[in-house]
Amino acid sequence: MKNLTLIVHADIQRALADTLRSLEQVAGFTFIQVEGHSLQDESDTTLSARDRVIGYTPHVRVDILLEDEDVDDVLQALRAADCGLLGYGIFQVTAVEKQGAL
């Protein structure tokens, strides 16, 4: 098992949820509201006036448990999807040693 973690701008949460629900490899996912703090580039089109004034950008962290063989297919589908993700999200893939229900 792998955990695919995405960090994306909060504005695309709904479109991303629709995209993830359409992928048969994705059984479920979790959204967590986070704040992105970094040097902000004036040319970044995702930054609103609010983001520029308060100094951080609202983001969403998405955790998705996937079978090892599904990770590349899901990443490829996300890159191809028209949900506003391309160029405005980052991801990491980590191994899951153990998982289950309590």
C-alpha positions in Angstrom: 0.0 0.0 0.0 1.0 3.6 -0.6 -0.3 6.9 0.7 -0.6 9.6 -2.0 -0.6 13.0 -0.4 -1.5 16.1 -2.4 -1.3 19.7 -1.4 -3.5 21.9 -3.6 -5.1 25.4 -3.5 -8.4 25.3 -1.7 -10.2 26.8 -4.7 -10.1 23.5 -6.5 -11.3 21.2 -3.7 -14.7 20.6 -5.2 -13.4 19.9 -8.7 -10.7 17.6 -7.3 -13.2 15.7 -5.3 -15.3 15.1 -8.4 -12.2 13.9 -10.2 -11.1 11.5 -7.4 -14.6 10.1 -7.2 -14.5 9.2 -10.9 -11.3 7.1 -10.5 -12.0 3.4 -9.9 -8.6 3.0 -8.2 -9.6 5.5 -5.5 -11.8 3.9 -2.8 -11.9 7.0 -0.7 -9.9 10.1 0.3 -9.5 12.6 3.1 -9.4 16.4 2.9 -7.7 18.4 5.6 -7.6 22.3 5.5 -4.1 23.6 5.7 -2.3 27.0 5.3 0.5 27.4 2.8 3.2 29.7 4.1 6.1 30.6 1.7 7.6 33.4 -0.3 4.8 34.4 -2.7 5.5 35.1 -6.3 3.6 38.1 -7.6 3.0 36.3 -10.9 1.2 33.4 -9.2 -2.4 33.6 -10.6 -3.9 31.5 -7.8 -3.1 34.2 -5.2 -6.1 36.4 -4.4 -5.8 39.9 -2.9 -6.7 38.3 0.4 -3.8 35.8 0.1 -1.4 38.6 -0.7 -2.5 40.7 2.3 -2.7 38.1 5.0 0.5 36.3 3.9 -0.7 32.8 3.5 -2.7 30.8 1.0 -5.5 28.4 2.0 -4.7 24.9 0.8 -6.2 21.4 1.1 -4.2 18.3 2.0 -5.6 15.2 0.3 -4.6 11.7 1.6 -5.4 8.7 -0.7 -4.6 5.1 0.2 -3.8 3.2 -3.0 -2.5 -0.2 -4.1 1.2 0.1 -5.2 0.3 -0.6 -8.8 -2.4 2.1 -8.9 -0.2 5.1 -7.9 1.2 5.9 -11.4 -2.2 5.6 -13.0 -3.9 7.9 -10.5 -1.1 10.5 -10.9 -1.5 10.3 -14.7 -5.3 10.7 -14.4 -4.9 13.7 -12.1 -2.4 15.3 -14.5 -4.9 14.8 -17.4 -8.0 16.0 -15.5 -9.5 19.4 -16.0 -9.9 20.2 -12.3 -7.4 23.1 -12.0 -4.6 20.9 -10.5 -2.0 21.0 -13.2 0.8 23.3 -12.2 -0.7 24.2 -8.8 -0.3 21.1 -6.7 2.4 19.1 -5.2 2.4 15.4 -4.2 4.4 12.8 -2.3 4.0 9.1 -2.1 4.9 7.2 1.0 4.9 3.5 1.9 2.2 2.3 4.3 3.6 -0.3 6.6 0.3 -1.3 8.2 -3.3 -0.2 7.9 -6.6 -1.5 9.1 -9.7 -0.6 11.1 -9.9 -0.2 14.8 
